[in-house]
Amino acid sequence: MAETVPKSLVGKRIVITRAAAQSEELARELRERGAIPAVLPLVLFDGPEDFASLDAAIAQIEEFDWLILTSAQAVRAITQRSLNLERPLIRTGSKLRIACVGPVTAEAARQAGLPVEHVAKTHNGVALANELGGRLQGLKVLLPRSDRANPDLPAALERYGAHASEVVAYRTLQPTEMDRQRLTRIAEGEADALLFFSPSAVQHFVELFGAEKLSTLQNWMAIIAVGPVTANALQGAGVLHALLAADTTAASVVETLEEHFAGTSNTARTGVKRG
């Protein structure tokens, strides 16, 4: 007997606020369930203004005990730079161990040929540091991240006695003018759900439209936080009723959306603001 596909997402307009390259699987899953996904990045990425620190870390990679990767973008940034420099991250006899903040980051690392030793059970950086705990005592940890990354992770690593070296692997930028115009229509309520995948995305929305606008949107559409760090950022911006997707996998996000719309399909809260 064929499996019945849930119908709660049919016709729902779902806005994905991260880059298209990171959103293909989720957009496909949503379309298969009858939803109408729109990819409108609130976050764009570029290389650091100065590669010196990143280049030095890659050149000295054999001196590190752990490489901690907190996003798929961090994976792409450091692996691409290592290719450009013709300096592999994993060398013969390497002692380097690799930990990832969640399954999406781990999959990106494995696809890049990196052997992943640990994937955080709770998908945020501080939880990863807590899970590794005493294994970090006295060891050197390389942390390639965004120029706008949260400082909590380096502090957590140092509490466990690690020597953390944080380097800017990429910059996090605001969306293009074209995407801003499309996002303006979203800010007026032309969607059923708005997905946030990072604190940077929340911050950029607030910078573009204001916290009051974001807070108001929760009255008209479902606002989804992907991961607890993003949920905290939304709460800080005044969104008190955000739904939480447990992790960054497409399956988790889709499940959160299906459960929400299945439970509220007959209420006013699922209505879309017009005009």
N, C-alpha and C positions, 0 to 999 in steps of 0.2 A: 504494500500500500504506500503510495507516494506521500512524502512528508508535507504537511500543510504549512505554507509560508504565512506568518502572521500578517494581518492586513492593517495594523495600526499606523503604519508609516505611509500608506498609500496617499499620494497627493501632498504630503507634508514638505514644505520648503525648508531645507536644512542648510544653514550657512556654516561652512568649515573655514576657520580663520587662520589656517596655516598654509604653507607653500604647496603648490600643486604637486610637486614631486613627492611630497610626504603624504599626500591625501588620496592617491589613486585607488588604493585598496578600499578605503573607507567609502569613497564616492561610489565605487562599483557595488559594494555591499548595499548601500542605500538605494541605488537605482534598482537592484534586483528585488528590493522590497517595495518598490513603487514610489519611493520618495524622490524628491527633486533636489539633488545636492547642488550647492553653489560654492565654489572655492574662491574665497575673497581673502587673500593673505593680509593679516594685520602685522605680520612679521616677515621681513626680508633679510637675507644674509649676504655679507660680503667679507672679504679677507680683512685682517687687521691693517690699520694704517701703517704699522711698522712690524715686520715679520721677525725682527731680531731675536726677541725672546723665544718665540716658537721655534725658530731655526736652531737656536742654541740648545733648546731642550731636546729636539730631535737628534742633533749631533751627539748629545751626551746621553742618549736613551739608555745605554747599558748601565749607567750609574743608578737608575731608578729600579725600585723593587716592584712597585705597582703603577699601573696606568689606569686611572678611573675615568670612565666615559659616561657623561651624564645626558647625552642626547645623540640621536642619529646624526645631527649636524656636526657635533664635535667629532664623531667618527669620520665623516666625510672631510672635514677641514684638516685634521691631522694626517689622515692617510693620503690625501691629495698633495699636501705639502711635502710629505716624505717622498712621494713619487717625483715631485718636481725637483727635489734636492738629490734624488737618487740615493737616499739613505733609508734602507728598510727599518721599520720599527722592531721587527722580530729578527734577530740575527742568530747565527749558529751558537749554541750554548747559552742563549739568553736566559737570564734569571727573571725577566720581566713577567709579571702576572697581570692579568687584565680583569677588571671588574666593571660591570655595567649597571646602570640604574634601573633598567627594566627590560622586558623581552624585545621591544622594538629596537632599542639601542643595541642589545646583544645580537639580534639578527643582522643589523647593519654591520656590526663588527665582524661577525663570522663571514658575511658575504665579502668583506674586504680582506679576508684571509687572516684575521686575528683570532688567536685561540682564547676564548673567554673562559675564565676559571670560576667566576662568581657573578650571579645575577641577583639583584636585590629582590627579596620576597615582597617587601613593601617598596613601591616604586617611587622613591625620592632619594635625594642625595644624602640627607642626614640619616635616614634609615639604613642606607648602604654602609655608611661609616659605622653605625651602631652594630650592624651585623658582622662586619669584619673585626670590629672591636680590638681586642688585644693582639690580633695578628698584625696590627700596624705598628706596634711599639718599636720605636727606633728606626723605622724604615722610611725610605724616600718615596714619596708619592708624586706622580705627575698628574696635574689636573688641567687639561686643555678645555677652555670654556669660552662663553660669550663675554664681550666687554661689559655686559649688563647683568652678569650672573649674580644670583643671591650669595651673600657672604657666609651663610650658615654652614655650608659644607666644609670649607677650609678650617673654620673654627672647630667643627666636630672632629675632623681628622686630627687636629693638633691636641684636642682633649685626650685622644687615645695614644698620644706620644709619637704620632707620625710627623715627618718633616715634609710638609706639603708645599709643592712648587706650583702655583697657579699661573698659567700663561693664557693670554688672549689668543685663541685660535681663529675666532671670527667675530665680526661685528653684527649686532642686531639692529636693523633699520626699520623705519616706518614704511607703510605701503606707498605704492606709486600714486600719482594724481588720479589716474583712471580708476584704480581700485578705491581710492577715497570717495570718488563720486558715487560708485556703486554701494559703498559702505554707508554713505549718507542715506540712501533709500532704505537700507536695512535699519539704520538708526531711527527711521520714521515708522518702523514696525512692519515692514514688508517681508516677514518670514515667520515661520512657526517655531524654529529653534536656532539658537546661536551657540556654536561650540568654541570654547577657549581651551587651548592646549598648553599655555605657558603664562607666567606672570607678565612677561614682556608684551604679549598680545593684549592682556587686560590693561596694562599701562598705556599702550598705544591707543586703544579705544578711548580711554579716559582723556588722553592728551588731545585727541581729535574732537570728541563730542562732549566731554565732561562726565563726571561721576554721576551727576543727577540724571542725565539721559540714560546711562547704563542701568541705574537703579530703577528707573521708570519702566524700562523694557521688560523687567521680570513680571510685570503685570499683564503683558500682552503675549509673551512667548516664553518657551522653555530656554533657560540658560544653563548650559552644561559645562561643568569644570572637569577637565580630564586630568585626574590626579589631585592629591590633597594640597600640594603647593599652590596650584592654580586656584583651587577652591578658597584657600586663605587669601589670595590676592583679590578674588572677587568679593569676598566678605569685607575686606578692607576698603573696597570701592563702593560698598553699600548694597551689594547684592546678597540678600539674606536667605533667598530661597533657591539658590543654584542646586541643580542635581549633580551628583558626583559619579563619574565613571571611574571605576576602580583602577584601571590602567589605560595605557595608550593604544592598546590593540583595537583593531576595527571591531572585533567581536564584542568587546566590552562596551564600546561607545554605542554600537547598534542596540545591544541589549538594554542599555540605560534608556535610550530613546523609545524603544518598543514598549518597555514597561510603563514609561511615563504616559505615552499617548494612548495605550490600551486602558489605563486607569482614569484618564481625564477626557476621553474623546467626546463625552456628552456634557462637558462643563464649559462655562464661558472662558475659562482660562486658556483653552486651546484655540480660541478664536484669534484671528489675525486682524490687527488694527489696519484700517484702510484710510487712505487719504493723508 
